[in-house]
């Protein structure tokens, strides 16, 4: 209902979503465009990203309410 009312009042609503698609470990990972990835070694040649583009050393998030820990560690 809010979206309908705002659009009638000349507001435009844009949704911006970023999926974290470079996570986890998948054997033989293939993207929707056909690119491949070595997720175990963090090699994404289609982007191109490699291990040097990720936070090192790899560390777990211990508390999600802390924005610094979430932004500086792997999800």
PDB file with one MODEL, atoms N, CA, C and O in Angstrom:
MODEL        1
ATOM      1  N   UNK A   1       0.821  -1.178   0.000  1.00  0.00           N
ATOM      2  CA  UNK A   1       0.000   0.000   0.000  1.00  0.00           C
ATOM      3  C   UNK A   1       0.874   1.255   0.000  1.00  0.00           C
ATOM      4  O   UNK A   1       0.570   2.215  -0.709  1.00  0.00           O
ATOM      5  N   UNK A   2       1.944   1.262   0.776  1.00  0.00           N
ATOM      6  CA  UNK A   2       2.823   2.430   0.809  1.00  0.00           C
ATOM      7  C   UNK A   2       3.431   2.667  -0.568  1.00  0.00           C
ATOM      8  O   UNK A   2       3.507   3.808  -1.026  1.00  0.00           O
ATOM      9  N   UNK A   3       3.864   1.600  -1.230  1.00  0.00           N
ATOM     10  CA  UNK A   3       4.464   1.758  -2.554  1.00  0.00           C
ATOM     11  C   UNK A   3       3.462   2.327  -3.552  1.00  0.00           C
ATOM     12  O   UNK A   3       3.823   3.158  -4.385  1.00  0.00           O
ATOM     13  N   UNK A   4       2.225   1.894  -3.478  1.00  0.00           N
ATOM     14  CA  UNK A   4       1.195   2.397  -4.380  1.00  0.00           C
ATOM     15  C   UNK A   4       0.941   3.883  -4.148  1.00  0.00           C
ATOM     16  O   UNK A   4       0.847   4.653  -5.104  1.00  0.00           O
ATOM     17  N   UNK A   5       0.830   4.283  -2.903  1.00  0.00           N
ATOM     18  CA  UNK A   5       0.565   5.691  -2.596  1.00  0.00           C
ATOM     19  C   UNK A   5       1.731   6.580  -3.020  1.00  0.00           C
ATOM     20  O   UNK A   5       1.522   7.653  -3.586  1.00  0.00           O
ATOM     21  N   UNK A   6       2.936   6.143  -2.751  1.00  0.00           N
ATOM     22  CA  UNK A   6       4.102   6.951  -3.113  1.00  0.00           C
ATOM     23  C   UNK A   6       4.240   7.068  -4.630  1.00  0.00           C
ATOM     24  O   UNK A   6       4.598   8.133  -5.133  1.00  0.00           O
ATOM     25  N   UNK A   7       3.966   6.005  -5.357  1.00  0.00           N
ATOM     26  CA  UNK A   7       4.096   6.085  -6.808  1.00  0.00           C
ATOM     27  C   UNK A   7       3.059   7.025  -7.418  1.00  0.00           C
ATOM     28  O   UNK A   7       3.310   7.619  -8.467  1.00  0.00           O
ATOM     29  N   UNK A   8       1.905   7.168  -6.781  1.00  0.00           N
ATOM     30  CA  UNK A   8       0.892   8.110  -7.261  1.00  0.00           C
ATOM     31  C   UNK A   8       1.282   9.554  -6.948  1.00  0.00           C
ATOM     32  O   UNK A   8       0.752  10.486  -7.553  1.00  0.00           O
ATOM     33  N   UNK A   9       2.190   9.737  -6.019  1.00  0.00           N
ATOM     34  CA  UNK A   9       2.658  11.080  -5.669  1.00  0.00           C
ATOM     35  C   UNK A   9       3.988  11.407  -6.351  1.00  0.00           C
ATOM     36  O   UNK A   9       4.735  12.262  -5.872  1.00  0.00           O
ATOM     37  N   UNK A  10       4.282  10.748  -7.439  1.00  0.00           N
ATOM     38  CA  UNK A  10       5.461  11.003  -8.274  1.00  0.00           C
ATOM     39  C   UNK A  10       6.784  10.625  -7.612  1.00  0.00           C
ATOM     40  O   UNK A  10       7.821  11.207  -7.928  1.00  0.00           O
ATOM     41  N   UNK A  11       6.758   9.674  -6.714  1.00  0.00           N
ATOM     42  CA  UNK A  11       7.988   9.122  -6.164  1.00  0.00           C
ATOM     43  C   UNK A  11       8.346   7.899  -6.985  1.00  0.00           C
ATOM     44  O   UNK A  11       7.469   7.118  -7.356  1.00  0.00           O
ATOM     45  N   UNK A  12       9.598   7.733  -7.266  1.00  0.00           N
ATOM     46  CA  UNK A  12      10.046   6.507  -7.915  1.00  0.00           C
ATOM     47  C   UNK A  12      10.793   5.679  -6.888  1.00  0.00           C
ATOM     48  O   UNK A  12      11.583   6.198  -6.100  1.00  0.00           O
ATOM     49  N   UNK A  13      10.536   4.418  -6.910  1.00  0.00           N
ATOM     50  CA  UNK A  13      11.142   3.526  -5.933  1.00  0.00           C
ATOM     51  C   UNK A  13      12.044   2.554  -6.674  1.00  0.00           C
ATOM     52  O   UNK A  13      11.615   1.879  -7.610  1.00  0.00           O
ATOM     53  N   UNK A  14      13.299   2.490  -6.244  1.00  0.00           N
ATOM     54  CA  UNK A  14      14.277   1.585  -6.831  1.00  0.00           C
ATOM     55  C   UNK A  14      14.749   0.604  -5.764  1.00  0.00           C
ATOM     56  O   UNK A  14      14.994   0.980  -4.617  1.00  0.00           O
ATOM     57  N   UNK A  15      14.869  -0.619  -6.151  1.00  0.00           N
ATOM     58  CA  UNK A  15      15.370  -1.643  -5.241  1.00  0.00           C
ATOM     59  C   UNK A  15      16.771  -2.006  -5.700  1.00  0.00           C
ATOM     60  O   UNK A  15      16.981  -2.356  -6.861  1.00  0.00           O
ATOM     61  N   UNK A  16      17.719  -1.922  -4.792  1.00  0.00           N
ATOM     62  CA  UNK A  16      19.103  -2.236  -5.094  1.00  0.00           C
ATOM     63  C   UNK A  16      19.516  -3.427  -4.239  1.00  0.00           C
ATOM     64  O   UNK A  16      19.601  -3.320  -3.016  1.00  0.00           O
ATOM     65  N   UNK A  17      19.768  -4.546  -4.877  1.00  0.00           N
ATOM     66  CA  UNK A  17      20.115  -5.767  -4.156  1.00  0.00           C
ATOM     67  C   UNK A  17      21.442  -6.281  -4.682  1.00  0.00           C
ATOM     68  O   UNK A  17      21.655  -6.371  -5.892  1.00  0.00           O
ATOM     69  N   UNK A  18      22.318  -6.611  -3.771  1.00  0.00           N
ATOM     70  CA  UNK A  18      23.597  -7.225  -4.133  1.00  0.00           C
ATOM     71  C   UNK A  18      23.646  -8.591  -3.479  1.00  0.00           C
ATOM     72  O   UNK A  18      23.630  -8.710  -2.254  1.00  0.00           O
ATOM     73  N   UNK A  19      23.705  -9.612  -4.300  1.00  0.00           N
ATOM     74  CA  UNK A  19      23.811 -10.966  -3.776  1.00  0.00           C
ATOM     75  C   UNK A  19      25.283 -11.302  -3.603  1.00  0.00           C
ATOM     76  O   UNK A  19      26.094 -11.041  -4.492  1.00  0.00           O
ATOM     77  N   UNK A  20      25.623 -11.870  -2.478  1.00  0.00           N
ATOM     78  CA  UNK A  20      26.992 -12.280  -2.217  1.00  0.00           C
ATOM     79  C   UNK A  20      27.195 -13.631  -2.895  1.00  0.00           C
ATOM     80  O   UNK A  20      27.051 -14.678  -2.264  1.00  0.00           O
ATOM     81  N   UNK A  21      27.526 -13.600  -4.169  1.00  0.00           N
ATOM     82  CA  UNK A  21      27.583 -14.810  -4.971  1.00  0.00           C
ATOM     83  C   UNK A  21      28.958 -15.466  -4.991  1.00  0.00           C
ATOM     84  O   UNK A  21      29.148 -16.452  -5.704  1.00  0.00           O
ATOM     85  N   UNK A  22      29.915 -14.954  -4.236  1.00  0.00           N
ATOM     86  CA  UNK A  22      31.256 -15.520  -4.245  1.00  0.00           C
ATOM     87  C   UNK A  22      31.589 -16.117  -2.885  1.00  0.00           C
ATOM     88  O   UNK A  22      32.678 -15.899  -2.352  1.00  0.00           O
ATOM     89  N   UNK A  23      30.665 -16.855  -2.338  1.00  0.00           N
ATOM     90  CA  UNK A  23      30.870 -17.419  -1.021  1.00  0.00           C
ATOM     91  C   UNK A  23      30.723 -18.923  -1.061  1.00  0.00           C
ATOM     92  O   UNK A  23      30.262 -19.500  -2.046  1.00  0.00           O
ATOM     93  N   UNK A  24      31.119 -19.531   0.015  1.00  0.00           N
ATOM     94  CA  UNK A  24      30.985 -20.954   0.226  1.00  0.00           C
ATOM     95  C   UNK A  24      31.940 -21.731  -0.663  1.00  0.00           C
ATOM     96  O   UNK A  24      32.768 -21.152  -1.367  1.00  0.00           O
ATOM     97  N   UNK A  25      31.814 -23.023  -0.621  1.00  0.00           N
ATOM     98  CA  UNK A  25      32.675 -23.912  -1.400  1.00  0.00           C
ATOM     99  C   UNK A  25      31.796 -24.777  -2.292  1.00  0.00           C
ATOM    100  O   UNK A  25      30.964 -25.543  -1.806  1.00  0.00           O
ATOM    101  N   UNK A  26      31.984 -24.650  -3.578  1.00  0.00           N
ATOM    102  CA  UNK A  26      31.216 -25.427  -4.535  1.00  0.00           C
ATOM    103  C   UNK A  26      32.165 -26.088  -5.533  1.00  0.00           C
ATOM    104  O   UNK A  26      32.945 -25.395  -6.187  1.00  0.00           O
ATOM    105  N   UNK A  27      32.114 -27.406  -5.661  1.00  0.00           N
ATOM    106  CA  UNK A  27      32.930 -28.052  -6.686  1.00  0.00           C
ATOM    107  C   UNK A  27      32.352 -27.755  -8.064  1.00  0.00           C
ATOM    108  O   UNK A  27      31.135 -27.753  -8.245  1.00  0.00           O
ATOM    109  N   UNK A  28      33.212 -27.509  -9.018  1.00  0.00           N
ATOM    110  CA  UNK A  28      32.793 -27.253 -10.408  1.00  0.00           C
ATOM    111  C   UNK A  28      31.779 -26.110 -10.501  1.00  0.00           C
ATOM    112  O   UNK A  28      30.759 -26.246 -11.177  1.00  0.00           O
ATOM    113  N   UNK A  29      32.043 -25.010  -9.844  1.00  0.00           N
ATOM    114  CA  UNK A  29      31.120 -23.869  -9.844  1.00  0.00           C
ATOM    115  C   UNK A  29      31.063 -23.236 -11.228  1.00  0.00           C
ATOM    116  O   UNK A  29      32.099 -22.957 -11.833  1.00  0.00           O
ATOM    117  N   UNK A  30      29.862 -23.012 -11.724  1.00  0.00           N
ATOM    118  CA  UNK A  30      29.642 -22.384 -13.027  1.00  0.00           C
ATOM    119  C   UNK A  30      28.594 -21.297 -12.869  1.00  0.00           C
ATOM    120  O   UNK A  30      27.520 -21.536 -12.317  1.00  0.00           O
ATOM    121  N   UNK A  31      28.909 -20.098 -13.356  1.00  0.00           N
ATOM    122  CA  UNK A  31      27.988 -18.982 -13.271  1.00  0.00           C
ATOM    123  C   UNK A  31      26.899 -19.048 -14.323  1.00  0.00           C
ATOM    124  O   UNK A  31      26.957 -19.878 -15.230  1.00  0.00           O
ATOM    125  N   UNK A  32      25.905 -18.177 -14.207  1.00  0.00           N
ATOM    126  CA  UNK A  32      24.789 -18.170 -15.158  1.00  0.00           C
ATOM    127  C   UNK A  32      25.242 -17.830 -16.569  1.00  0.00           C
ATOM    128  O   UNK A  32      24.595 -18.223 -17.540  1.00  0.00           O
ATOM    129  N   UNK A  33      26.348 -17.102 -16.691  1.00  0.00           N
ATOM    130  CA  UNK A  33      26.878 -16.770 -18.017  1.00  0.00           C
ATOM    131  C   UNK A  33      27.862 -17.791 -18.550  1.00  0.00           C
ATOM    132  O   UNK A  33      28.431 -17.610 -19.626  1.00  0.00           O
ATOM    133  N   UNK A  34      28.067 -18.879 -17.789  1.00  0.00           N
ATOM    134  CA  UNK A  34      28.963 -19.930 -18.232  1.00  0.00           C
ATOM    135  C   UNK A  34      30.383 -19.823 -17.708  1.00  0.00           C
ATOM    136  O   UNK A  34      31.209 -20.691 -17.992  1.00  0.00           O
ATOM    137  N   UNK A  35      30.689 -18.764 -16.941  1.00  0.00           N
ATOM    138  CA  UNK A  35      32.037 -18.650 -16.387  1.00  0.00           C
ATOM    139  C   UNK A  35      32.218 -19.667 -15.266  1.00  0.00           C
ATOM    140  O   UNK A  35      31.263 -20.054 -14.592  1.00  0.00           O
ATOM    141  N   UNK A  36      33.450 -20.083 -15.088  1.00  0.00           N
ATOM    142  CA  UNK A  36      33.740 -21.063 -14.055  1.00  0.00           C
ATOM    143  C   UNK A  36      34.481 -20.397 -12.906  1.00  0.00           C
ATOM    144  O   UNK A  36      35.016 -19.298 -13.043  1.00  0.00           O
ATOM    145  N   UNK A  37      34.499 -21.087 -11.773  1.00  0.00           N
ATOM    146  CA  UNK A  37      35.181 -20.559 -10.601  1.00  0.00           C
ATOM    147  C   UNK A  37      35.763 -21.702  -9.790  1.00  0.00           C
ATOM    148  O   UNK A  37      35.188 -22.786  -9.695  1.00  0.00           O
ATOM    149  N   UNK A  38      36.908 -21.430  -9.215  1.00  0.00           N
ATOM    150  CA  UNK A  38      37.530 -22.342  -8.264  1.00  0.00           C
ATOM    151  C   UNK A  38      37.289 -21.739  -6.885  1.00  0.00           C
ATOM    152  O   UNK A  38      38.114 -20.983  -6.373  1.00  0.00           O
ATOM    153  N   UNK A  39      36.149 -22.084  -6.293  1.00  0.00           N
ATOM    154  CA  UNK A  39      35.754 -21.454  -5.033  1.00  0.00           C
ATOM    155  C   UNK A  39      36.636 -21.868  -3.870  1.00  0.00           C
ATOM    156  O   UNK A  39      36.760 -21.128  -2.894  1.00  0.00           O
ATOM    157  N   UNK A  40      37.249 -23.035  -3.956  1.00  0.00           N
ATOM    158  CA  UNK A  40      38.112 -23.495  -2.863  1.00  0.00           C
ATOM    159  C   UNK A  40      39.376 -22.647  -2.765  1.00  0.00           C
ATOM    160  O   UNK A  40      39.922 -22.468  -1.677  1.00  0.00           O
ATOM    161  N   UNK A  41      39.841 -22.124  -3.898  1.00  0.00           N
ATOM    162  CA  UNK A  41      41.051 -21.300  -3.916  1.00  0.00           C
ATOM    163  C   UNK A  41      40.767 -19.835  -4.225  1.00  0.00           C
ATOM    164  O   UNK A  41      41.686 -19.050  -4.462  1.00  0.00           O
ATOM    165  N   UNK A  42      39.483 -19.473  -4.218  1.00  0.00           N
ATOM    166  CA  UNK A  42      39.052 -18.089  -4.452  1.00  0.00           C
ATOM    167  C   UNK A  42      39.555 -17.536  -5.786  1.00  0.00           C
ATOM    168  O   UNK A  42      40.093 -16.430  -5.851  1.00  0.00           O
ATOM    169  N   UNK A  43      39.375 -18.314  -6.835  1.00  0.00           N
ATOM    170  CA  UNK A  43      39.767 -17.877  -8.178  1.00  0.00           C
ATOM    171  C   UNK A  43      38.510 -17.777  -9.045  1.00  0.00           C
ATOM    172  O   UNK A  43      37.821 -18.767  -9.291  1.00  0.00           O
ATOM    173  N   UNK A  44      38.235 -16.553  -9.500  1.00  0.00           N
ATOM    174  CA  UNK A  44      37.052 -16.256 -10.311  1.00  0.00           C
ATOM    175  C   UNK A  44      37.527 -15.555 -11.583  1.00  0.00           C
ATOM    176  O   UNK A  44      37.439 -14.330 -11.669  1.00  0.00           O
ATOM    177  N   UNK A  45      38.026 -16.293 -12.568  1.00  0.00           N
ATOM    178  CA  UNK A  45      38.634 -15.673 -13.745  1.00  0.00           C
ATOM    179  C   UNK A  45      37.667 -14.851 -14.597  1.00  0.00           C
ATOM    180  O   UNK A  45      38.110 -13.956 -15.318  1.00  0.00           O
ATOM    181  N   UNK A  46      36.389 -15.120 -14.540  1.00  0.00           N
ATOM    182  CA  UNK A  46      35.435 -14.359 -15.336  1.00  0.00           C
ATOM    183  C   UNK A  46      35.205 -12.954 -14.838  1.00  0.00           C
ATOM    184  O   UNK A  46      34.679 -12.123 -15.579  1.00  0.00           O
ATOM    185  N   UNK A  47      35.585 -12.656 -13.596  1.00  0.00           N
ATOM    186  CA  UNK A  47      35.293 -11.341 -13.019  1.00  0.00           C
ATOM    187  C   UNK A  47      36.359 -10.295 -13.381  1.00  0.00           C
ATOM    188  O   UNK A  47      35.899  -9.224 -13.777  1.00  0.00           O
ATOM    189  N   UNK A  48      37.613 -10.398 -13.324  1.00  0.00           N
ATOM    190  CA  UNK A  48      38.447 -11.423 -12.697  1.00  0.00           C
ATOM    191  C   UNK A  48      38.822 -11.052 -11.264  1.00  0.00           C
ATOM    192  O   UNK A  48      39.309  -9.953 -10.998  1.00  0.00           O
ATOM    193  N   UNK A  49      38.590 -11.979 -10.360  1.00  0.00           N
ATOM    194  CA  UNK A  49      39.010 -11.839  -8.961  1.00  0.00           C
ATOM    195  C   UNK A  49      39.845 -13.052  -8.588  1.00  0.00           C
ATOM    196  O   UNK A  49      39.642 -14.152  -9.101  1.00  0.00           O
ATOM    197  N   UNK A  50      40.778 -12.826  -7.692  1.00  0.00           N
ATOM    198  CA  UNK A  50      41.582 -13.914  -7.159  1.00  0.00           C
ATOM    199  C   UNK A  50      41.713 -13.747  -5.661  1.00  0.00           C
ATOM    200  O   UNK A  50      41.099 -12.854  -5.078  1.00  0.00           O
ATOM    201  N   UNK A  51      42.509 -14.599  -5.031  1.00  0.00           N
ATOM    202  CA  UNK A  51      42.643 -14.542  -3.576  1.00  0.00           C
ATOM    203  C   UNK A  51      43.147 -13.195  -3.067  1.00  0.00           C
ATOM    204  O   UNK A  51      42.873 -12.824  -1.926  1.00  0.00           O
ATOM    205  N   UNK A  52      43.870 -12.473  -3.890  1.00  0.00           N
ATOM    206  CA  UNK A  52      44.391 -11.167  -3.466  1.00  0.00           C
ATOM    207  C   UNK A  52      43.293 -10.116  -3.319  1.00  0.00           C
ATOM    208  O   UNK A  52      43.540  -9.050  -2.754  1.00  0.00           O
ATOM    209  N   UNK A  53      42.105 -10.388  -3.808  1.00  0.00           N
ATOM    210  CA  UNK A  53      40.993  -9.437  -3.712  1.00  0.00           C
ATOM    211  C   UNK A  53      40.123  -9.672  -2.478  1.00  0.00           C
ATOM    212  O   UNK A  53      39.147  -8.952  -2.266  1.00  0.00           O
ATOM    213  N   UNK A  54      40.462 -10.656  -1.674  1.00  0.00           N
ATOM    214  CA  UNK A  54      39.674 -10.991  -0.496  1.00  0.00           C
ATOM    215  C   UNK A  54      40.477 -10.694   0.769  1.00  0.00           C
ATOM    216  O   UNK A  54      41.707 -10.650   0.743  1.00  0.00           O
ATOM    217  N   UNK A  55      39.764 -10.492   1.871  1.00  0.00           N
ATOM    218  CA  UNK A  55      40.435 -10.235   3.146  1.00  0.00           C
ATOM    219  C   UNK A  55      41.320 -11.415   3.523  1.00  0.00           C
ATOM    220  O   UNK A  55      40.916 -12.574   3.428  1.00  0.00           O
ATOM    221  N   UNK A  56      42.513 -11.099   3.944  1.00  0.00           N
ATOM    222  CA  UNK A  56      43.451 -12.124   4.386  1.00  0.00           C
ATOM    223  C   UNK A  56      43.957 -11.756   5.767  1.00  0.00           C
ATOM    224  O   UNK A  56      44.207 -10.575   6.005  1.00  0.00           O
ATOM    225  N   UNK A  57      44.119 -12.664   6.666  1.00  0.00           N
ATOM    226  CA  UNK A  57      43.738 -14.063   6.547  1.00  0.00           C
ATOM    227  C   UNK A  57      42.228 -14.229   6.654  1.00  0.00           C
ATOM    228  O   UNK A  57      41.523 -13.354   7.158  1.00  0.00           O
ATOM    229  N   UNK A  58      41.755 -15.357   6.175  1.00  0.00           N
ATOM    230  CA  UNK A  58      40.333 -15.656   6.271  1.00  0.00           C
ATOM    231  C   UNK A  58      39.955 -15.774   7.741  1.00  0.00           C
ATOM    232  O   UNK A  58      40.640 -16.443   8.516  1.00  0.00           O
ATOM    233  N   UNK A  59      38.879 -15.131   8.112  1.00  0.00           N
ATOM    234  CA  UNK A  59      38.449 -15.192   9.506  1.00  0.00           C
ATOM    235  C   UNK A  59      36.928 -15.241   9.579  1.00  0.00           C
ATOM    236  O   UNK A  59      36.233 -14.734   8.699  1.00  0.00           O
ATOM    237  N   UNK A  60      36.440 -15.843  10.613  1.00  0.00           N
ATOM    238  CA  UNK A  60      34.997 -15.976  10.800  1.00  0.00           C
ATOM    239  C   UNK A  60      34.421 -14.756  11.492  1.00  0.00           C
ATOM    240  O   UNK A  60      35.113 -14.057  12.233  1.00  0.00           O
ATOM    241  N   UNK A  61      33.149 -14.512  11.240  1.00  0.00           N
ATOM    242  CA  UNK A  61      32.440 -13.450  11.945  1.00  0.00           C
ATOM    243  C   UNK A  61      31.969 -14.019  13.274  1.00  0.00           C
ATOM    244  O   UNK A  61      31.295 -15.048  13.321  1.00  0.00           O
ATOM    245  N   UNK A  62      32.328 -13.343  14.338  1.00  0.00           N
ATOM    246  CA  UNK A  62      31.958 -13.819  15.674  1.00  0.00           C
ATOM    247  C   UNK A  62      30.752 -13.095  16.244  1.00  0.00           C
ATOM    248  O   UNK A  62      30.091 -13.607  17.146  1.00  0.00           O
ATOM    249  N   UNK A  63      30.457 -11.899  15.723  1.00  0.00           N
ATOM    250  CA  UNK A  63      29.300 -11.146  16.205  1.00  0.00           C
ATOM    251  C   UNK A  63      28.736 -10.298  15.068  1.00  0.00           C
ATOM    252  O   UNK A  63      29.364  -9.331  14.636  1.00  0.00           O
ATOM    253  N   UNK A  64      27.565 -10.659  14.593  1.00  0.00           N
ATOM    254  CA  UNK A  64      26.947  -9.946  13.469  1.00  0.00           C
ATOM    255  C   UNK A  64      26.489  -8.521  13.790  1.00  0.00           C
ATOM    256  O   UNK A  64      26.437  -7.707  12.868  1.00  0.00           O
ATOM    257  N   UNK A  65      26.157  -8.171  15.021  1.00  0.00           N
ATOM    258  CA  UNK A  65      25.746  -6.784  15.289  1.00  0.00           C
ATOM    259  C   UNK A  65      26.874  -5.753  15.139  1.00  0.00           C
ATOM    260  O   UNK A  65      26.599  -4.555  15.073  1.00  0.00           O
ATOM    261  N   UNK A  66      28.130  -6.194  15.085  1.00  0.00           N
ATOM    262  CA  UNK A  66      29.252  -5.263  14.967  1.00  0.00           C
ATOM    263  C   UNK A  66      29.553  -5.021  13.485  1.00  0.00           C
ATOM    264  O   UNK A  66      30.075  -5.919  12.825  1.00  0.00           O
ATOM    265  N   UNK A  67      29.244  -3.837  12.938  1.00  0.00           N
ATOM    266  CA  UNK A  67      29.425  -3.585  11.503  1.00  0.00           C
ATOM    267  C   UNK A  67      30.882  -3.668  11.042  1.00  0.00           C
ATOM    268  O   UNK A  67      31.139  -4.023   9.892  1.00  0.00           O
ATOM    269  N   UNK A  68      31.826  -3.352  11.903  1.00  0.00           N
ATOM    270  CA  UNK A  68      33.238  -3.432  11.519  1.00  0.00           C
ATOM    271  C   UNK A  68      33.651  -4.883  11.299  1.00  0.00           C
ATOM    272  O   UNK A  68      34.325  -5.206  10.321  1.00  0.00           O
ATOM    273  N   UNK A  69      33.244  -5.742  12.204  1.00  0.00           N
ATOM    274  CA  UNK A  69      33.584  -7.158  12.065  1.00  0.00           C
ATOM    275  C   UNK A  69      32.918  -7.736  10.820  1.00  0.00           C
ATOM    276  O   UNK A  69      33.548  -8.504  10.093  1.00  0.00           O
ATOM    277  N   UNK A  70      31.670  -7.388  10.561  1.00  0.00           N
ATOM    278  CA  UNK A  70      30.964  -7.906   9.400  1.00  0.00           C
ATOM    279  C   UNK A  70      31.590  -7.421   8.099  1.00  0.00           C
ATOM    280  O   UNK A  70      31.705  -8.199   7.151  1.00  0.00           O
ATOM    281  N   UNK A  71      31.995  -6.161   8.030  1.00  0.00           N
ATOM    282  CA  UNK A  71      32.559  -5.632   6.783  1.00  0.00           C
ATOM    283  C   UNK A  71      33.989  -6.070   6.538  1.00  0.00           C
ATOM    284  O   UNK A  71      34.438  -6.072   5.392  1.00  0.00           O
ATOM    285  N   UNK A  72      34.716  -6.439   7.577  1.00  0.00           N
ATOM    286  CA  UNK A  72      36.125  -6.815   7.414  1.00  0.00           C
ATOM    287  C   UNK A  72      36.373  -8.311   7.401  1.00  0.00           C
ATOM    288  O   UNK A  72      37.529  -8.728   7.328  1.00  0.00           O
ATOM    289  N   UNK A  73      35.357  -9.121   7.467  1.00  0.00           N
ATOM    290  CA  UNK A  73      35.517 -10.575   7.499  1.00  0.00           C
ATOM    291  C   UNK A  73      34.618 -11.238   6.476  1.00  0.00           C
ATOM    292  O   UNK A  73      33.735 -10.605   5.897  1.00  0.00           O
ATOM    293  N   UNK A  74      34.853 -12.509   6.266  1.00  0.00           N
ATOM    294  CA  UNK A  74      34.034 -13.246   5.303  1.00  0.00           C
ATOM    295  C   UNK A  74      32.701 -13.605   5.911  1.00  0.00           C
ATOM    296  O   UNK A  74      32.618 -13.975   7.082  1.00  0.00           O
ATOM    297  N   UNK A  75      31.660 -13.495   5.112  1.00  0.00           N
ATOM    298  CA  UNK A  75      30.331 -13.904   5.578  1.00  0.00           C
ATOM    299  C   UNK A  75      30.163 -15.383   5.390  1.00  0.00           C
ATOM    300  O   UNK A  75      29.112 -15.932   5.719  1.00  0.00           O
TER     301      UNK A  75
ENDMDL
END
